[in-house]
Amino acid sequence: MTDAIMPGQAVRYGPTGTVGTITRIEEIGGRKFGLIDTTNLLYRLDLLVPVIIREGKAKKAPADAREAIAEERIREKVAAESAWLNVDGSCEGGG
C-alpha cells in the first residue's frame, strides 16, 4: 500500500487522525516517509491511509475489507517483531 501513496494525494495518519496532502516522499534509514502539508511533518507511509476530501471533510477511500485486514495484520506483525529490537537480552526479574 505504501507504493500507492504519491505526492498530491490526500491521506490520514491513523494514530492521530491528522489529514493532509502529501507534498513529497523521502526515504530515511530504509523506510519511506511522506511530508503532510497541514503539519509540515514527515509520517511513515505504512501508517498513512488514502482519503477522499469533500467539502472540508475527509472520508476514507473505499477499499476491499480483506485487503484492509491483511494490511492491518502486517502492521501488527511488524510492530511485534520490532519490539524485540528494544530488548537487551538480560533476564533480570526484580524483587
PDB file of N, CA, C and O in Angstrom:
ATOM      1  N   MET A   1       0.817  -1.193   0.000  1.00  0.00           N
ATOM      2  CA  MET A   1       0.000   0.000   0.000  1.00  0.00           C
ATOM      3  C   MET A   1       0.857   1.251   0.000  1.00  0.00           C
ATOM      4  O   MET A   1       0.433   2.287  -0.513  1.00  0.00           O
ATOM      5  N   THR A   2       2.057   1.177   0.566  1.00  0.00           N
ATOM      6  CA  THR A   2       2.896   2.368   0.616  1.00  0.00           C
ATOM      7  C   THR A   2       3.289   2.832  -0.769  1.00  0.00           C
ATOM      8  O   THR A   2       3.524   4.022  -0.974  1.00  0.00           O
ATOM      9  N   ASP A   3       3.366   1.909  -1.736  1.00  0.00           N
ATOM     10  CA  ASP A   3       3.705   2.307  -3.097  1.00  0.00           C
ATOM     11  C   ASP A   3       2.561   3.062  -3.761  1.00  0.00           C
ATOM     12  O   ASP A   3       2.783   3.793  -4.727  1.00  0.00           O
ATOM     13  N   ALA A   4       1.330   2.896  -3.255  1.00  0.00           N
ATOM     14  CA  ALA A   4       0.179   3.554  -3.853  1.00  0.00           C
ATOM     15  C   ALA A   4       0.095   5.036  -3.457  1.00  0.00           C
ATOM     16  O   ALA A   4      -0.588   5.808  -4.131  1.00  0.00           O
ATOM     17  N   ILE A   5       0.758   5.435  -2.405  1.00  0.00           N
ATOM     18  CA  ILE A   5       0.691   6.821  -1.937  1.00  0.00           C
ATOM     19  C   ILE A   5       1.694   7.650  -2.721  1.00  0.00           C
ATOM     20  O   ILE A   5       2.883   7.336  -2.775  1.00  0.00           O
ATOM     21  N   MET A   6       1.183   8.722  -3.331  1.00  0.00           N
ATOM     22  CA  MET A   6       2.003   9.569  -4.191  1.00  0.00           C
ATOM     23  C   MET A   6       1.871  11.030  -3.753  1.00  0.00           C
ATOM     24  O   MET A   6       0.895  11.385  -3.091  1.00  0.00           O
ATOM     25  N   PRO A   7       2.839  11.885  -4.114  1.00  0.00           N
ATOM     26  CA  PRO A   7       2.699  13.318  -3.830  1.00  0.00           C
ATOM     27  C   PRO A   7       1.409  13.860  -4.464  1.00  0.00           C
ATOM     28  O   PRO A   7       1.051  13.495  -5.584  1.00  0.00           O
ATOM     29  N   GLY A   8       0.727  14.729  -3.730  1.00  0.00           N
ATOM     30  CA  GLY A   8      -0.536  15.293  -4.186  1.00  0.00           C
ATOM     31  C   GLY A   8      -1.754  14.527  -3.705  1.00  0.00           C
ATOM     32  O   GLY A   8      -2.885  14.971  -3.904  1.00  0.00           O
ATOM     33  N   GLN A   9      -1.535  13.385  -3.077  1.00  0.00           N
ATOM     34  CA  GLN A   9      -2.645  12.553  -2.608  1.00  0.00           C
ATOM     35  C   GLN A   9      -3.046  12.947  -1.194  1.00  0.00           C
ATOM     36  O   GLN A   9      -2.189  13.225  -0.355  1.00  0.00           O
ATOM     37  N   ALA A  10      -4.340  12.970  -0.934  1.00  0.00           N
ATOM     38  CA  ALA A  10      -4.862  13.250   0.406  1.00  0.00           C
ATOM     39  C   ALA A  10      -4.748  11.974   1.237  1.00  0.00           C
ATOM     40  O   ALA A  10      -5.082  10.885   0.772  1.00  0.00           O
ATOM     41  N   VAL A  11      -4.268  12.128   2.484  1.00  0.00           N
ATOM     42  CA  VAL A  11      -4.076  10.984   3.373  1.00  0.00           C
ATOM     43  C   VAL A  11      -4.480  11.345   4.793  1.00  0.00           C
ATOM     44  O   VAL A  11      -4.635  12.514   5.145  1.00  0.00           O
ATOM     45  N   ARG A  12      -4.647  10.282   5.609  1.00  0.00           N
ATOM     46  CA  ARG A  12      -4.905  10.454   7.040  1.00  0.00           C
ATOM     47  C   ARG A  12      -3.895   9.608   7.784  1.00  0.00           C
ATOM     48  O   ARG A  12      -3.654   8.458   7.418  1.00  0.00           O
ATOM     49  N   TYR A  13      -3.299  10.171   8.830  1.00  0.00           N
ATOM     50  CA  TYR A  13      -2.382   9.445   9.693  1.00  0.00           C
ATOM     51  C   TYR A  13      -3.213   8.832  10.808  1.00  0.00           C
ATOM     52  O   TYR A  13      -3.735   9.547  11.663  1.00  0.00           O
ATOM     53  N   GLY A  14      -3.337   7.506  10.800  1.00  0.00           N
ATOM     54  CA  GLY A  14      -4.214   6.780  11.709  1.00  0.00           C
ATOM     55  C   GLY A  14      -4.063   7.073  13.180  1.00  0.00           C
ATOM     56  O   GLY A  14      -5.064   7.361  13.836  1.00  0.00           O
ATOM     57  N   PRO A  15      -2.843   7.015  13.750  1.00  0.00           N
ATOM     58  CA  PRO A  15      -2.708   7.185  15.192  1.00  0.00           C
ATOM     59  C   PRO A  15      -3.226   8.520  15.733  1.00  0.00           C
ATOM     60  O   PRO A  15      -3.734   8.560  16.853  1.00  0.00           O
ATOM     61  N   THR A  16      -3.113   9.610  14.972  1.00  0.00           N
ATOM     62  CA  THR A  16      -3.564  10.914  15.474  1.00  0.00           C
ATOM     63  C   THR A  16      -4.749  11.483  14.710  1.00  0.00           C
ATOM     64  O   THR A  16      -5.381  12.435  15.168  1.00  0.00           O
ATOM     65  N   GLY A  17      -5.057  10.913  13.551  1.00  0.00           N
ATOM     66  CA  GLY A  17      -6.159  11.426  12.747  1.00  0.00           C
ATOM     67  C   GLY A  17      -5.794  12.639  11.909  1.00  0.00           C
ATOM     68  O   GLY A  17      -6.678  13.265  11.324  1.00  0.00           O
ATOM     69  N   THR A  18      -4.525  12.982  11.835  1.00  0.00           N
ATOM     70  CA  THR A  18      -4.076  14.120  11.039  1.00  0.00           C
ATOM     71  C   THR A  18      -4.399  13.874   9.565  1.00  0.00           C
ATOM     72  O   THR A  18      -4.114  12.802   9.031  1.00  0.00           O
ATOM     73  N   VAL A  19      -4.995  14.872   8.914  1.00  0.00           N
ATOM     74  CA  VAL A  19      -5.361  14.773   7.499  1.00  0.00           C
ATOM     75  C   VAL A  19      -4.640  15.858   6.731  1.00  0.00           C
ATOM     76  O   VAL A  19      -4.519  16.989   7.201  1.00  0.00           O
ATOM     77  N   GLY A  20      -4.165  15.515   5.552  1.00  0.00           N
ATOM     78  CA  GLY A  20      -3.494  16.492   4.699  1.00  0.00           C
ATOM     79  C   GLY A  20      -3.128  15.889   3.372  1.00  0.00           C
ATOM     80  O   GLY A  20      -3.542  14.778   3.039  1.00  0.00           O
ATOM     81  N   THR A  21      -2.341  16.635   2.609  1.00  0.00           N
ATOM     82  CA  THR A  21      -1.899  16.197   1.291  1.00  0.00           C
ATOM     83  C   THR A  21      -0.397  15.947   1.326  1.00  0.00           C
ATOM     84  O   THR A  21       0.358  16.727   1.906  1.00  0.00           O
ATOM     85  N   ILE A  22       0.025  14.866   0.708  1.00  0.00           N
ATOM     86  CA  ILE A  22       1.450  14.542   0.631  1.00  0.00           C
ATOM     87  C   ILE A  22       2.113  15.525  -0.330  1.00  0.00           C
ATOM     88  O   ILE A  22       1.693  15.659  -1.479  1.00  0.00           O
ATOM     89  N   THR A  23       3.153  16.213   0.150  1.00  0.00           N
ATOM     90  CA  THR A  23       3.864  17.152  -0.716  1.00  0.00           C
ATOM     91  C   THR A  23       5.140  16.542  -1.275  1.00  0.00           C
ATOM     92  O   THR A  23       5.552  16.893  -2.380  1.00  0.00           O
ATOM     93  N   ARG A  24       5.774  15.638  -0.540  1.00  0.00           N
ATOM     94  CA  ARG A  24       6.955  14.933  -1.054  1.00  0.00           C
ATOM     95  C   ARG A  24       7.144  13.634  -0.276  1.00  0.00           C
ATOM     96  O   ARG A  24       6.601  13.457   0.814  1.00  0.00           O
ATOM     97  N   ILE A  25       7.930  12.728  -0.866  1.00  0.00           N
ATOM     98  CA  ILE A  25       8.233  11.445  -0.249  1.00  0.00           C
ATOM     99  C   ILE A  25       9.740  11.327  -0.112  1.00  0.00           C
ATOM    100  O   ILE A  25      10.483  11.634  -1.044  1.00  0.00           O
ATOM    101  N   GLU A  26      10.189  10.879   1.058  1.00  0.00           N
ATOM    102  CA  GLU A  26      11.614  10.701   1.333  1.00  0.00           C
ATOM    103  C   GLU A  26      11.852   9.299   1.864  1.00  0.00           C
ATOM    104  O   GLU A  26      10.964   8.682   2.451  1.00  0.00           O
ATOM    105  N   GLU A  27      13.074   8.803   1.646  1.00  0.00           N
ATOM    106  CA  GLU A  27      13.469   7.526   2.238  1.00  0.00           C
ATOM    107  C   GLU A  27      14.565   7.804   3.245  1.00  0.00           C
ATOM    108  O   GLU A  27      15.602   8.379   2.913  1.00  0.00           O
ATOM    109  N   ILE A  28      14.323   7.388   4.486  1.00  0.00           N
ATOM    110  CA  ILE A  28      15.281   7.602   5.571  1.00  0.00           C
ATOM    111  C   ILE A  28      15.486   6.267   6.265  1.00  0.00           C
ATOM    112  O   ILE A  28      14.530   5.658   6.746  1.00  0.00           O
ATOM    113  N   GLY A  29      16.709   5.821   6.318  1.00  0.00           N
ATOM    114  CA  GLY A  29      17.021   4.569   7.005  1.00  0.00           C
ATOM    115  C   GLY A  29      16.277   3.372   6.460  1.00  0.00           C
ATOM    116  O   GLY A  29      15.941   2.461   7.217  1.00  0.00           O
ATOM    117  N   GLY A  30      16.013   3.350   5.175  1.00  0.00           N
ATOM    118  CA  GLY A  30      15.321   2.226   4.563  1.00  0.00           C
ATOM    119  C   GLY A  30      13.808   2.274   4.667  1.00  0.00           C
ATOM    120  O   GLY A  30      13.130   1.373   4.174  1.00  0.00           O
ATOM    121  N   ARG A  31      13.263   3.310   5.297  1.00  0.00           N
ATOM    122  CA  ARG A  31      11.806   3.468   5.416  1.00  0.00           C
ATOM    123  C   ARG A  31      11.378   4.685   4.614  1.00  0.00           C
ATOM    124  O   ARG A  31      12.123   5.656   4.486  1.00  0.00           O
ATOM    125  N   LYS A  32      10.163   4.620   4.075  1.00  0.00           N
ATOM    126  CA  LYS A  32       9.639   5.741   3.305  1.00  0.00           C
ATOM    127  C   LYS A  32       8.730   6.599   4.177  1.00  0.00           C
ATOM    128  O   LYS A  32       7.916   6.095   4.951  1.00  0.00           O
ATOM    129  N   PHE A  33       8.896   7.915   4.027  1.00  0.00           N
ATOM    130  CA  PHE A  33       8.114   8.890   4.774  1.00  0.00           C
ATOM    131  C   PHE A  33       7.494   9.883   3.800  1.00  0.00           C
ATOM    132  O   PHE A  33       8.067  10.176   2.751  1.00  0.00           O
ATOM    133  N   GLY A  34       6.320  10.398   4.155  1.00  0.00           N
ATOM    134  CA  GLY A  34       5.669  11.420   3.352  1.00  0.00           C
ATOM    135  C   GLY A  34       5.479  12.677   4.174  1.00  0.00           C
ATOM    136  O   GLY A  34       5.120  12.617   5.350  1.00  0.00           O
ATOM    137  N   LEU A  35       5.725  13.824   3.543  1.00  0.00           N
ATOM    138  CA  LEU A  35       5.534  15.110   4.208  1.00  0.00           C
ATOM    139  C   LEU A  35       4.089  15.550   3.999  1.00  0.00           C
ATOM    140  O   LEU A  35       3.632  15.680   2.863  1.00  0.00           O
ATOM    141  N   ILE A  36       3.367  15.779   5.107  1.00  0.00           N
ATOM    142  CA  ILE A  36       1.965  16.217   5.034  1.00  0.00           C
ATOM    143  C   ILE A  36       1.925  17.730   5.160  1.00  0.00           C
ATOM    144  O   ILE A  36       2.524  18.303   6.070  1.00  0.00           O
ATOM    145  N   ASP A  37       1.212  18.378   4.236  1.00  0.00           N
ATOM    146  CA  ASP A  37       1.206  19.840   4.149  1.00  0.00           C
ATOM    147  C   ASP A  37       0.598  20.538   5.364  1.00  0.00           C
ATOM    148  O   ASP A  37       1.015  21.649   5.694  1.00  0.00           O
ATOM    149  N   THR A  38      -0.363  19.929   6.032  1.00  0.00           N
ATOM    150  CA  THR A  38      -1.038  20.606   7.143  1.00  0.00           C
ATOM    151  C   THR A  38      -0.169  20.742   8.387  1.00  0.00           C
ATOM    152  O   THR A  38      -0.362  21.663   9.181  1.00  0.00           O
ATOM    153  N   THR A  39       0.789  19.832   8.563  1.00  0.00           N
ATOM    154  CA  THR A  39       1.655  19.881   9.740  1.00  0.00           C
ATOM    155  C   THR A  39       3.113  20.146   9.394  1.00  0.00           C
ATOM    156  O   THR A  39       3.910  20.502  10.262  1.00  0.00           O
ATOM    157  N   ASN A  40       3.461  19.968   8.117  1.00  0.00           N
ATOM    158  CA  ASN A  40       4.843  20.096   7.650  1.00  0.00           C
ATOM    159  C   ASN A  40       5.761  19.113   8.383  1.00  0.00           C
ATOM    160  O   ASN A  40       6.920  19.418   8.664  1.00  0.00           O
ATOM    161  N   LEU A  41       5.219  17.923   8.687  1.00  0.00           N
ATOM    162  CA  LEU A  41       5.964  16.860   9.357  1.00  0.00           C
ATOM    163  C   LEU A  41       5.997  15.622   8.477  1.00  0.00           C
ATOM    164  O   LEU A  41       5.133  15.428   7.622  1.00  0.00           O
ATOM    165  N   LEU A  42       7.013  14.782   8.700  1.00  0.00           N
ATOM    166  CA  LEU A  42       7.131  13.522   7.974  1.00  0.00           C
ATOM    167  C   LEU A  42       6.392  12.420   8.731  1.00  0.00           C
ATOM    168  O   LEU A  42       6.469  12.332   9.957  1.00  0.00           O
ATOM    169  N   TYR A  43       5.668  11.575   7.975  1.00  0.00           N
ATOM    170  CA  TYR A  43       4.917  10.454   8.549  1.00  0.00           C
ATOM    171  C   TYR A  43       5.288   9.195   7.775  1.00  0.00           C
ATOM    172  O   TYR A  43       5.479   9.241   6.560  1.00  0.00           O
ATOM    173  N   ARG A  44       5.391   8.060   8.486  1.00  0.00           N
ATOM    174  CA  ARG A  44       5.682   6.790   7.810  1.00  0.00           C
ATOM    175  C   ARG A  44       4.553   6.457   6.847  1.00  0.00           C
ATOM    176  O   ARG A  44       3.376   6.521   7.204  1.00  0.00           O
ATOM    177  N   LEU A  45       4.928   6.098   5.611  1.00  0.00           N
ATOM    178  CA  LEU A  45       3.921   5.802   4.601  1.00  0.00           C
ATOM    179  C   LEU A  45       3.069   4.595   4.964  1.00  0.00           C
ATOM    180  O   LEU A  45       1.892   4.543   4.609  1.00  0.00           O
ATOM    181  N   ASP A  46       3.650   3.613   5.672  1.00  0.00           N
ATOM    182  CA  ASP A  46       2.877   2.422   6.011  1.00  0.00           C
ATOM    183  C   ASP A  46       1.795   2.702   7.054  1.00  0.00           C
ATOM    184  O   ASP A  46       0.946   1.846   7.304  1.00  0.00           O
ATOM    185  N   LEU A  47       1.815   3.884   7.662  1.00  0.00           N
ATOM    186  CA  LEU A  47       0.789   4.256   8.635  1.00  0.00           C
ATOM    187  C   LEU A  47      -0.196   5.276   8.076  1.00  0.00           C
ATOM    188  O   LEU A  47      -1.081   5.738   8.796  1.00  0.00           O
ATOM    189  N   LEU A  48      -0.051   5.634   6.799  1.00  0.00           N
ATOM    190  CA  LEU A  48      -0.956   6.596   6.168  1.00  0.00           C
ATOM    191  C   LEU A  48      -2.047   5.865   5.400  1.00  0.00           C
ATOM    192  O   LEU A  48      -1.800   4.825   4.789  1.00  0.00           O
ATOM    193  N   VAL A  49      -3.253   6.416   5.438  1.00  0.00           N
ATOM    194  CA  VAL A  49      -4.403   5.842   4.751  1.00  0.00           C
ATOM    195  C   VAL A  49      -4.894   6.853   3.723  1.00  0.00           C
ATOM    196  O   VAL A  49      -5.163   7.999   4.081  1.00  0.00           O
ATOM    197  N   PRO A  50      -5.021   6.460   2.445  1.00  0.00           N
ATOM    198  CA  PRO A  50      -5.557   7.385   1.444  1.00  0.00           C
ATOM    199  C   PRO A  50      -7.000   7.762   1.786  1.00  0.00           C
ATOM    200  O   PRO A  50      -7.785   6.916   2.213  1.00  0.00           O
ATOM    201  N   VAL A  51      -7.339   9.028   1.597  1.00  0.00           N
ATOM    202  CA  VAL A  51      -8.700   9.502   1.867  1.00  0.00           C
ATOM    203  C   VAL A  51      -9.174  10.365   0.706  1.00  0.00           C
ATOM    204  O   VAL A  51      -8.381  10.811  -0.123  1.00  0.00           O
ATOM    205  N   ILE A  52     -10.477  10.590   0.664  1.00  0.00           N
ATOM    206  CA  ILE A  52     -11.082  11.490  -0.304  1.00  0.00           C
ATOM    207  C   ILE A  52     -11.615  12.676   0.483  1.00  0.00           C
ATOM    208  O   ILE A  52     -12.423  12.504   1.396  1.00  0.00           O
ATOM    209  N   ILE A  53     -11.173  13.871   0.140  1.00  0.00           N
ATOM    210  CA  ILE A  53     -11.611  15.063   0.864  1.00  0.00           C
ATOM    211  C   ILE A  53     -12.741  15.718   0.081  1.00  0.00           C
ATOM    212  O   ILE A  53     -12.592  16.066  -1.090  1.00  0.00           O
ATOM    213  N   ARG A  54     -13.878  15.876   0.761  1.00  0.00           N
ATOM    214  CA  ARG A  54     -15.053  16.525   0.154  1.00  0.00           C
ATOM    215  C   ARG A  54     -15.600  17.547   1.134  1.00  0.00           C
ATOM    216  O   ARG A  54     -15.828  17.236   2.303  1.00  0.00           O
ATOM    217  N   GLU A  55     -15.807  18.751   0.663  1.00  0.00           N
ATOM    218  CA  GLU A  55     -16.394  19.833   1.465  1.00  0.00           C
ATOM    219  C   GLU A  55     -15.702  19.985   2.813  1.00  0.00           C
ATOM    220  O   GLU A  55     -16.365  20.154   3.836  1.00  0.00           O
ATOM    221  N   GLY A  56     -14.377  19.926   2.820  1.00  0.00           N
ATOM    222  CA  GLY A  56     -13.624  20.149   4.041  1.00  0.00           C
ATOM    223  C   GLY A  56     -13.579  18.972   4.989  1.00  0.00           C
ATOM    224  O   GLY A  56     -12.975  19.068   6.058  1.00  0.00           O
ATOM    225  N   LYS A  57     -14.200  17.869   4.629  1.00  0.00           N
ATOM    226  CA  LYS A  57     -14.175  16.683   5.483  1.00  0.00           C
ATOM    227  C   LYS A  57     -13.423  15.573   4.769  1.00  0.00           C
ATOM    228  O   LYS A  57     -13.447  15.483   3.542  1.00  0.00           O
ATOM    229  N   ALA A  58     -12.771  14.749   5.529  1.00  0.00           N
ATOM    230  CA  ALA A  58     -12.038  13.624   4.961  1.00  0.00           C
ATOM    231  C   ALA A  58     -12.867  12.357   5.128  1.00  0.00           C
ATOM    232  O   ALA A  58     -13.406  12.086   6.201  1.00  0.00           O
ATOM    233  N   LYS A  59     -12.957  11.599   4.061  1.00  0.00           N
ATOM    234  CA  LYS A  59     -13.634  10.312   4.106  1.00  0.00           C
ATOM    235  C   LYS A  59     -12.654   9.255   3.648  1.00  0.00           C
ATOM    236  O   LYS A  59     -11.897   9.460   2.699  1.00  0.00           O
ATOM    237  N   LYS A  60     -12.674   8.127   4.326  1.00  0.00           N
ATOM    238  CA  LYS A  60     -11.761   7.047   3.972  1.00  0.00           C
ATOM    239  C   LYS A  60     -12.090   6.542   2.577  1.00  0.00           C
ATOM    240  O   LYS A  60     -13.254   6.321   2.242  1.00  0.00           O
ATOM    241  N   ALA A  61     -11.051   6.361   1.765  1.00  0.00           N
ATOM    242  CA  ALA A  61     -11.247   5.836   0.415  1.00  0.00           C
ATOM    243  C   ALA A  61     -11.768   4.405   0.508  1.00  0.00           C
ATOM    244  O   ALA A  61     -11.313   3.634   1.352  1.00  0.00           O
ATOM    245  N   PRO A  62     -12.714   4.049  -0.349  1.00  0.00           N
ATOM    246  CA  PRO A  62     -13.242   2.694  -0.296  1.00  0.00           C
ATOM    247  C   PRO A  62     -12.150   1.670  -0.593  1.00  0.00           C
ATOM    248  O   PRO A  62     -11.328   1.861  -1.489  1.00  0.00           O
ATOM    249  N   ALA A  63     -12.155   0.585   0.172  1.00  0.00           N
ATOM    250  CA  ALA A  63     -11.151  -0.468  -0.018  1.00  0.00           C
ATOM    251  C   ALA A  63     -11.778  -1.816   0.264  1.00  0.00           C
ATOM    252  O   ALA A  63     -12.781  -1.906   0.972  1.00  0.00           O
ATOM    253  N   ASP A  64     -11.210  -2.830  -0.270  1.00  0.00           N
ATOM    254  CA  ASP A  64     -11.667  -4.184  -0.025  1.00  0.00           C
ATOM    255  C   ASP A  64     -11.380  -4.541   1.429  1.00  0.00           C
ATOM    256  O   ASP A  64     -10.267  -4.321   1.906  1.00  0.00           O
ATOM    257  N   ALA A  65     -12.347  -5.079   2.131  1.00  0.00           N
ATOM    258  CA  ALA A  65     -12.200  -5.400   3.554  1.00  0.00           C
ATOM    259  C   ALA A  65     -11.088  -6.419   3.785  1.00  0.00           C
ATOM    260  O   ALA A  65     -10.342  -6.308   4.757  1.00  0.00           O
ATOM    261  N   ARG A  66     -10.972  -7.393   2.917  1.00  0.00           N
ATOM    262  CA  ARG A  66      -9.918  -8.390   3.073  1.00  0.00           C
ATOM    263  C   ARG A  66      -8.530  -7.759   2.960  1.00  0.00           C
ATOM    264  O   ARG A  66      -7.610  -8.115   3.697  1.00  0.00           O
ATOM    265  N   GLU A  67      -8.397  -6.823   2.030  1.00  0.00           N
ATOM    266  CA  GLU A  67      -7.116  -6.135   1.859  1.00  0.00           C
ATOM    267  C   GLU A  67      -6.782  -5.310   3.097  1.00  0.00           C
ATOM    268  O   GLU A  67      -5.636  -5.306   3.548  1.00  0.00           O
ATOM    269  N   ALA A  68      -7.768  -4.615   3.648  1.00  0.00           N
ATOM    270  CA  ALA A  68      -7.549  -3.802   4.847  1.00  0.00           C
ATOM    271  C   ALA A  68      -7.153  -4.675   6.036  1.00  0.00           C
ATOM    272  O   ALA A  68      -6.268  -4.308   6.809  1.00  0.00           O
ATOM    273  N   ILE A  69      -7.796  -5.815   6.183  1.00  0.00           N
ATOM    274  CA  ILE A  69      -7.475  -6.727   7.282  1.00  0.00           C
ATOM    275  C   ILE A  69      -6.064  -7.281   7.111  1.00  0.00           C
ATOM    276  O   ILE A  69      -5.310  -7.365   8.080  1.00  0.00           O
ATOM    277  N   ALA A  70      -5.705  -7.657   5.894  1.00  0.00           N
ATOM    278  CA  ALA A  70      -4.367  -8.187   5.631  1.00  0.00           C
ATOM    279  C   ALA A  70      -3.300  -7.149   5.940  1.00  0.00           C
ATOM    280  O   ALA A  70      -2.265  -7.474   6.521  1.00  0.00           O
ATOM    281  N   GLU A  71      -3.550  -5.897   5.553  1.00  0.00           N
ATOM    282  CA  GLU A  71      -2.593  -4.825   5.825  1.00  0.00           C
ATOM    283  C   GLU A  71      -2.449  -4.576   7.325  1.00  0.00           C
ATOM    284  O   GLU A  71      -1.341  -4.351   7.813  1.00  0.00           O
ATOM    285  N   GLU A  72      -3.553  -4.614   8.051  1.00  0.00           N
ATOM    286  CA  GLU A  72      -3.508  -4.409   9.497  1.00  0.00           C
ATOM    287  C   GLU A  72      -2.729  -5.534  10.172  1.00  0.00           C
ATOM    288  O   GLU A  72      -1.973  -5.284  11.111  1.00  0.00           O
ATOM    289  N   ARG A  73      -2.902  -6.759   9.709  1.00  0.00           N
ATOM    290  CA  ARG A  73      -2.153  -7.886  10.265  1.00  0.00           C
ATOM    291  C   ARG A  73      -0.658  -7.715  10.022  1.00  0.00           C
ATOM    292  O   ARG A  73       0.156  -8.023  10.893  1.00  0.00           O
ATOM    293  N   ILE A  74      -0.299  -7.223   8.837  1.00  0.00           N
ATOM    294  CA  ILE A  74       1.120  -6.990   8.528  1.00  0.00           C
ATOM    295  C   ILE A  74       1.681  -5.923   9.452  1.00  0.00           C
ATOM    296  O   ILE A  74       2.779  -6.080   9.987  1.00  0.00           O
ATOM    297  N   ARG A  75       0.931  -4.827   9.646  1.00  0.00           N
ATOM    298  CA  ARG A  75       1.383  -3.761  10.551  1.00  0.00           C
ATOM    299  C   ARG A  75       1.600  -4.296  11.965  1.00  0.00           C
ATOM    300  O   ARG A  75       2.601  -3.974  12.605  1.00  0.00           O
ATOM    301  N   GLU A  76       0.654  -5.119  12.457  1.00  0.00           N
ATOM    302  CA  GLU A  76       0.777  -5.679  13.798  1.00  0.00           C
ATOM    303  C   GLU A  76       1.993  -6.605  13.898  1.00  0.00           C
ATOM    304  O   GLU A  76       2.703  -6.599  14.904  1.00  0.00           O
ATOM    305  N   LYS A  77       2.227  -7.395  12.856  1.00  0.00           N
ATOM    306  CA  LYS A  77       3.369  -8.313  12.847  1.00  0.00           C
ATOM    307  C   LYS A  77       4.678  -7.532  12.874  1.00  0.00           C
ATOM    308  O   LYS A  77       5.596  -7.874  13.619  1.00  0.00           O
ATOM    309  N   VAL A  78       4.760  -6.482  12.061  1.00  0.00           N
ATOM    310  CA  VAL A  78       5.971  -5.654  12.017  1.00  0.00           C
ATOM    311  C   VAL A  78       6.196  -4.986  13.373  1.00  0.00           C
ATOM    312  O   VAL A  78       7.327  -4.929  13.856  1.00  0.00           O
ATOM    313  N   ALA A  79       5.133  -4.485  13.983  1.00  0.00           N
ATOM    314  CA  ALA A  79       5.254  -3.837  15.292  1.00  0.00           C
ATOM    315  C   ALA A  79       5.731  -4.837  16.352  1.00  0.00           C
ATOM    316  O   ALA A  79       6.577  -4.507  17.184  1.00  0.00           O
ATOM    317  N   ALA A  80       5.191  -6.049  16.319  1.00  0.00           N
ATOM    318  CA  ALA A  80       5.590  -7.065  17.295  1.00  0.00           C
ATOM    319  C   ALA A  80       7.044  -7.474  17.087  1.00  0.00           C
ATOM    320  O   ALA A  80       7.780  -7.665  18.055  1.00  0.00           O
ATOM    321  N   GLU A  81       7.459  -7.608  15.835  1.00  0.00           N
ATOM    322  CA  GLU A  81       8.840  -8.002  15.556  1.00  0.00           C
ATOM    323  C   GLU A  81       9.817  -6.893  15.930  1.00  0.00           C
ATOM    324  O   GLU A  81      10.907  -7.170  16.430  1.00  0.00           O
ATOM    325  N   SER A  82       9.439  -5.653  15.693  1.00  0.00           N
ATOM    326  CA  SER A  82      10.347  -4.550  16.005  1.00  0.00           C
ATOM    327  C   SER A  82      10.435  -4.304  17.509  1.00  0.00           C
ATOM    328  O   SER A  82      11.397  -3.690  17.970  1.00  0.00           O
ATOM    329  N   ALA A  83       9.463  -4.763  18.275  1.00  0.00           N
ATOM    330  CA  ALA A  83       9.509  -4.597  19.728  1.00  0.00           C
ATOM    331  C   ALA A  83      10.699  -5.350  20.318  1.00  0.00           C
ATOM    332  O   ALA A  83      11.261  -4.926  21.328  1.00  0.00           O
ATOM    333  N   TRP A  84      11.084  -6.458  19.697  1.00  0.00           N
ATOM    334  CA  TRP A  84      12.222  -7.236  20.191  1.00  0.00           C
ATOM    335  C   TRP A  84      13.544  -6.507  20.008  1.00  0.00           C
ATOM    336  O   TRP A  84      14.531  -6.857  20.655  1.00  0.00           O
ATOM    337  N   LEU A  85      13.582  -5.509  19.147  1.00  0.00           N
ATOM    338  CA  LEU A  85      14.819  -4.745  18.946  1.00  0.00           C
ATOM    339  C   LEU A  85      15.182  -3.948  20.200  1.00  0.00           C
ATOM    340  O   LEU A  85      16.350  -3.616  20.401  1.00  0.00           O
ATOM    341  N   ASN A  86      14.209  -3.642  21.032  1.00  0.00           N
ATOM    342  CA  ASN A  86      14.447  -2.852  22.238  1.00  0.00           C
ATOM    343  C   ASN A  86      14.802  -3.696  23.456  1.00  0.00           C
ATOM    344  O   ASN A  86      15.047  -3.149  24.531  1.00  0.00           O
ATOM    345  N   VAL A  87      14.833  -5.024  23.305  1.00  0.00           N
ATOM    346  CA  VAL A  87      15.155  -5.915  24.414  1.00  0.00           C
ATOM    347  C   VAL A  87      16.654  -6.135  24.422  1.00  0.00           C
ATOM    348  O   VAL A  87      17.241  -6.453  23.388  1.00  0.00           O
ATOM    349  N   ASP A  88      17.282  -5.969  25.582  1.00  0.00           N
ATOM    350  CA  ASP A  88      18.739  -6.095  25.665  1.00  0.00           C
ATOM    351  C   ASP A  88      19.217  -7.517  25.952  1.00  0.00           C
ATOM    352  O   ASP A  88      20.424  -7.756  26.004  1.00  0.00           O
ATOM    353  N   GLY A  89      18.314  -8.449  26.138  1.00  0.00           N
ATOM    354  CA  GLY A  89      18.686  -9.834  26.329  1.00  0.00           C
ATOM    355  C   GLY A  89      18.897 -10.235  27.779  1.00  0.00           C
ATOM    356  O   GLY A  89      19.107 -11.416  28.055  1.00  0.00           O
ATOM    357  N   SER A  90      18.852  -9.317  28.695  1.00  0.00           N
ATOM    358  CA  SER A  90      19.035  -9.681  30.099  1.00  0.00           C
ATOM    359  C   SER A  90      17.743 -10.260  30.662  1.00  0.00           C
ATOM    360  O   SER A  90      16.645  -9.918  30.222  1.00  0.00           O
ATOM    361  N   CYS A  91      17.896 -11.126  31.624  1.00  0.00           N
ATOM    362  CA  CYS A  91      16.743 -11.784  32.233  1.00  0.00           C
ATOM    363  C   CYS A  91      16.602 -11.376  33.687  1.00  0.00           C
ATOM    364  O   CYS A  91      16.438 -12.227  34.561  1.00  0.00           O
ATOM    365  N   GLU A  92      16.663 -10.120  33.942  1.00  0.00           N
ATOM    366  CA  GLU A  92      16.535  -9.638  35.306  1.00  0.00           C
ATOM    367  C   GLU A  92      15.097  -9.636  35.713  1.00  0.00           C
ATOM    368  O   GLU A  92      14.229  -9.237  34.936  1.00  0.00           O
ATOM    369  N   GLY A  93      14.829 -10.066  36.893  1.00  0.00           N
ATOM    370  CA  GLY A  93      13.460 -10.184  37.335  1.00  0.00           C
ATOM    371  C   GLY A  93      13.115  -9.277  38.481  1.00  0.00           C
ATOM    372  O   GLY A  93      11.997  -9.449  38.967  1.00  0.00           O
ATOM    373  N   GLY A  94      13.800  -8.435  38.947  1.00  0.00           N
ATOM    374  CA  GLY A  94      13.395  -7.533  40.024  1.00  0.00           C
ATOM    375  C   GLY A  94      12.831  -8.254  41.243  1.00  0.00           C
ATOM    376  O   GLY A  94      12.382  -9.395  41.131  1.00  0.00           O
ATOM    377  N   GLY A  95      12.845  -7.641  42.342  1.00  0.00           N
ATOM    378  CA  GLY A  95      12.224  -8.211  43.518  1.00  0.00           C
ATOM    379  C   GLY A  95      13.138  -8.771  44.454  1.00  0.00           C
ATOM    380  O   GLY A  95      12.721  -9.284  45.493  1.00  0.00           O
TER     381      GLY A  95
END
